Amino acid sequence: KLAKTRQKSVDLGYYSPRKNDWVPARIHHESEKYKVALRLKGQEGDHWRDPNQWSLKINVKEGKTLFGMKRFALQAPRTRNYMNEWVFHRLLAHIGLIHLRYQFVSTSINGQPDRIMAIEENFDKRLIENNRRREGPIFRLNAGRYRSGPRGLAATYLTTPVEPYQEKLLSRSTKMQAAFQRAVTQWEGFRLGR
């Protein structure tokens, strides 16, 4: 199923994830086995164009975590400019800003030879807790969905609307909704130079 999804993405030149793209799998780490669901990751081809190394989005099941994470991505280090991403998150941590857990691991997938992959934490409550912050809304500027315009990606980001990340969680709390609206207002003020 992953191979078919990947080939369709190669043919189209982009990947647009769907709910039914997830497949069950198992991860073996040290002496533990983890049931997971996974799918391809990345809208652009740098994540899945290589026939032997695809980026994957992973959700750990049964209430377990791996490296303290329930949701994370496994990807080739080149998709995040090799060591640059690791250094970036170390610098964020050093100056007290929110940072992702990001590390390199040796992997073997379906018996294929070992490859070094990067694990990148996904945005969720555990990210906030790991950074010793109070829970709040997480939002994104999803410019990839709109593709780069004639003035370039930076201009595209400035015209991209703010989207909540994990909208279901946001919808359960009026306090979180109000905080998200404040974030939208602040972004709009920044975007419009106010």
N, C-alpha and C positions, 0 to 999 in steps of 0.2 A: 504494500500500500504506500509506504514512504517512497519507494522507487518510482511508482506511477505519479505520485504528487510532484516529486522532483522533476521527472521528465516533462510533465505538463508545464512546470515553471520554467524549465530551460527553453521549451518551445515558445512560450509566451514572452519570456524575458523578464518576468517578475513573479513573485509569489504572493497570493492573496489568501491568507489562512481562513479555513472554515471550521466550524465546530466538529464536524465528523472526520477531520484529518488526524485526530489523536489515535494512537495505537498503544496497546498494552505491551509492556516490556519488563525486564528484570535487570537490575544493576547489582553486580557483585563488587563489594569493596571490603578489603581485608577479609574478615570471616563473616561479614553480614551480607544478607541478600535483601534487596529493596524492590517492592513492586512499584512500578511507575507507569505513567502515561506519557508518551512523547509524540512530538510532531516536528516537521521542519521548522526552522526559524529563519527570519530575514526576508524582507521584501525584495532585496536586490541580490543579484547573482553571485556576489562574492561569498555568500553564505552556502550556496549549494551547487555552483557551477562545476567545481572539481568533482569528478565522478567517484572519488574515493574518500572525500572528507566533507561531510555536510554538517551545518549548524543545526542543533536540536534544542527545542524548548522542552523542559522536563518538569513534571509534577510528581512528587513522591507521594505515595498512597499510604493508607493504614495508619495515619497519624504520625508517621516517622519523618525524620529529617536526615539529610546527608550534608555534612559539614555545617550543620545548623540551619540549613535551608530546605524549605519545602518545595519552592519553585526556583528554578535556575535555568540558565542556558549553557550548553556545551558547544564550543565553537573553535574553529581554527584560530590560532593567535593572530594571523594576518588580518582577520576581519576587524580587529581593534588595534591595528598598527603595532603588533608584537608587544614589546615591553612598555610602550607608551601608556597604555591603559592601566597597567599595573602600577606604574609610577604615579599616574594621575590620581588614582584612588588612595595611594599612600600619602600623597601631598594633601588631598582633601581631609584625610583623617588627622594628619599632623596639625592642620590649622583649625580643626574642630568643626568641619563641615560634614554633612551627611555624605557617606561614601558606601559603595557596594563592596560586598565580599567578592574578591576577584583573585583567582589563583590558577596555577598551571598544574595539570595532572597528566600522567601517562595513561592512555586508554587502549583497550583492545575491544573492538566492536565486531560481534559475530565472528570471532576468530581471526579477524584481519590483524596484521602486524601492529605493534604498539605505535601510537601517535601521541604527540604532545597536544593537548587541547586546553583551552581556557574555560574555566567555570566562571560564569558571571551571574551574580544574584539578581533575581527579579524583584520588582517593586511590590512589596506587601508589608503587612504589619511587622513581620520579623525583621525586615530592613530597618524600620523605624526603631524597634526595640533594641536592635544591635547597636544602633547609634545613640542610644540612651535619650530618645526624644519621646514626647507624648504623641499618641496616635493623632493623625490628621489626614486630610485628603491628599492624595497623590495625583498630580495631573501631568499631562504631556502635550507637547506641540507635535502633532503627527504630520509633519510636512511630507514625509515619504508617501503618504496616502494621496497627496495632491501633485506629486512629482515637481521637479524643479521648473520654475517658470523662466521666461526670457531674461529676467534680471538676476538669475542665480538662486542658489539654495538659501542663502541668508535672507534675501528679499522674500522668498517663499515662506520661510519661518515667520517673518514679521506679519504676514497676512493670513497665517494659519490659525484657526480658532483653537482655543484651549479645550482639551477633552479630559474628562475624568478617567483615571486608570482604575480598573475594577469597579465599574459603575454600580454593580449590585450592592457592594458594601456601602457606597456613598448614599444610595437610596434608602438605607435603613435608619439614617440618623439625620434629624433636622439640624443638629449642631454641626455635623460634617458638611451638610449641604450649604449652610451659611458660611463656613470657612472656605469652601470651594468657591462660592460666589465672590468672597473677598479676594481670593487669588486671581480670579478672572478679571475683576475690576482693576487690580494692581497691574496685571499683564497688559490690559488694554491701555492703561495710563502710560506704561513704559513704551508700548508699541506706538502710541500716538504722540509721544514726547511730552506728556503732561507731568 
